[in-house]
Amino acid sequence: MYSNLIGKTRNVVVEFYMRSCSMRIAGKVNEVDEVFVEVLVWINNETGEFAADKETFAQAAAGAAGWRDDRILINIDDISVIA
């Protein structure tokens, strides 16, 4: 059930709030199945931190210096909130 709801957010920038580490990660959902969500994220080259909000994600996607894009897998059970 959750994977169907998460699938509806495909290609929209959303913020994931993680249960295990209390992190917030902004990204676009590429693929989703019953266990994992594949998310396009932007990572700061200097600090290694993910773009944490939609504004930072938009700036990095627009070509801000010092950011690179990557894809990560997030376990659906580790997501507490999607905003």
HUMORA-V689859 format. One line per field, one symbol per residue. burial: I if it has 16 or more other C-alpha atoms within 10 Angstrom, else O. A space follows every 10 residues. Layout:
BEGIN
burial = ???
END
This chain:
BEGIN
burial = OOOOOIOOOI OOIIIIIIOO OOOIIIIIII IIOOOIIIII IIIOOOOOOI IIIIOOIIOI OOOOOOIIIO OOOIOIOOIO OOO
END
